Amino acid sequence: GYDTADSIRRGIPVLVHCSHGWDRTAQVCSLAQLHLDPYYRTFEGFQMLIEKEWCSFGHQFGMRCAHGQDRNVRKEDEVSPIFLQFLDALWQLVRQQPHYFEFNTKYVLALADHIFSGRFATFLFSSDAEREREGARNLPDVWTYLRQRKDVFANPLYLDPSLPHAETGRLLFPPLVQMLRNVSLWTDYFFRWNFSSGNFLAAPLPPFSDGINHSGCALPQHGLKHEHVGADYSVPAIVTADSYWESAYK
């Protein structure tokens, strides 16, 4: 993604195409646009980026995520965490360059959870035609939930590049060597349950991320009031502690 964006920045045309055009192509093109256009680093723009490059361009969520497929008959060699890999790369960018993103790392974690949660129809099926045929467009989508929880997912360190004297520019191009040296394990996702801490909360994040993530995860304390029939928006997007469920059912 970085090399693709750098070539475009220098005026060199780029053709991106993997074997099928909906795996690595989506990953590379999405990351390149995040580097090149600040609009895609906002709440509204990022939603459009995912809907455009992944959902409408036909990433095979059904095949790669094996939604609803029997383990005994599904094609294991076709199952692959392509979209999760992209979100991991996004998390690295947000963690290293938080001033450039309107959303925080909790937002990325919420999206990762709902690839497989089944709560929302956003990442079900493998094309717009399938979603239309199966009626998925009429089901709750993850973007509605995220928009209603901007208080949780907004990044307090964000510096809008369109504002006067903003330290962030339109382009996001930190030195590649610096970026690669600071790549780390996605602690939000993989260390969420740290039993050694004794409190069942997410493991501590790197100090650089502490300004965004106070607990490393999103845990709304109050249910959301909504008018969407069948949309269970009162449940947290990311469940990180037993205390939520204990208090909910007392």
DAQUIMO-V574583 format. One record per pair of residues at least 12 apart in sequence whose ideal C-beta (glycine too) atoms are under 8 Angstrom apart, sorted by the first residue. I is the first residue (numbers start at 0). GAP is how many residues later the second one is. Records with the same first field share a line. If there is no record, write none. Layout:
I->GAP + GAP
//
This chain:
0->26 + 27 + 28 + 29 + 30 + 31 + 33 + 34 + 88
1->29 + 30 + 33 + 171 + 174 + 177
3->12 + 24 + 25 + 27 + 28
4->26 + 27 + 28 + 30 + 31 + 168
5->29 + 167
7->24 + 28
8->27 + 162 + 164
13->18
15->12 + 13 + 16
19->40
20->36 + 37
21->35 + 36 + 37 + 38
22->36 + 41 + 57 + 59
23->58
25->27 + 28 + 31 + 33 + 56 + 57 + 60
26->55 + 58 + 59 + 62
28->24
29->19 + 20 + 23 + 24 + 56
30->55 + 58 + 59 + 62
32->16 + 20
33->15 + 56 + 59 + 138
34->136 + 137 + 138
35->135 + 136
36->133
37->62 + 123 + 124 + 130 + 132 + 134
40->59 + 60 + 61 + 131
41->60 + 61
42->59 + 60 + 103 + 104 + 107 + 110
45->57
46->96 + 99
53->29
54->67 + 68 + 73 + 76
55->72
57->68 + 69 + 70
58->23 + 24 + 67
59->66
60->22 + 54 + 62 + 63 + 64 + 65
61->62 + 63 + 64 + 68
62->12 + 15 + 16 + 63
63->14 + 15 + 16 + 17 + 18 + 19
64->14 + 16 + 18 + 50 + 51 + 58
65->13
66->49 + 51 + 57 + 58
82->32 + 40
83->28 + 31
86->21 + 24 + 25
87->98 + 101
89->18
90->14 + 17 + 18 + 95 + 97 + 98
91->87 + 90 + 91 + 92 + 94
92->79
93->14 + 61 + 118
94->89 + 111 + 113 + 114
95->78 + 83 + 86 + 112
96->75 + 77
97->57 + 59 + 60 + 111 + 113 + 114
98->58 + 59 + 60 + 68 + 69
99->58 + 59 + 61 + 68 + 72
100->54 + 57
101->52 + 53 + 56 + 58
102->50 + 51 + 52
103->49 + 50 + 51 + 52 + 108 + 109
104->83 + 100 + 104 + 107 + 108
105->46 + 47 + 82 + 106 + 107 + 111 + 112 + 132
106->39 + 46
107->80
108->79 + 80 + 108 + 109 + 129
109->32 + 35 + 36 + 43 + 108 + 127 + 128
110->31 + 35
111->77
112->124 + 125
113->28 + 123
118->21 + 23 + 113 + 116
119->19 + 20 + 21 + 22 + 25
120->15 + 16 + 18 + 19 + 20
121->19 + 20 + 21
122->19
123->12
138->91
139->88 + 90 + 91 + 92 + 93
143->84 + 87 + 89
144->86 + 88 + 92
145->91
147->76 + 78 + 85
148->69 + 71 + 75 + 88
151->66 + 68 + 85
152->65
154->57
155->55 + 56
156->54 + 55
183->22
186->15 + 16 + 17 + 18 + 19 + 29
187->14 + 17 + 25 + 28 + 29
190->12
191->24 + 25 + 48
198->42
199->40 + 41 + 42
200->14 + 15 + 16 + 39 + 40
201->13 + 14 + 15 + 38
202->13
203->12
214->25
215->24
216->21 + 23
217->18 + 19 + 20 + 22
218->17 + 19 + 20 + 21 + 22 + 25
219->16 + 17
//
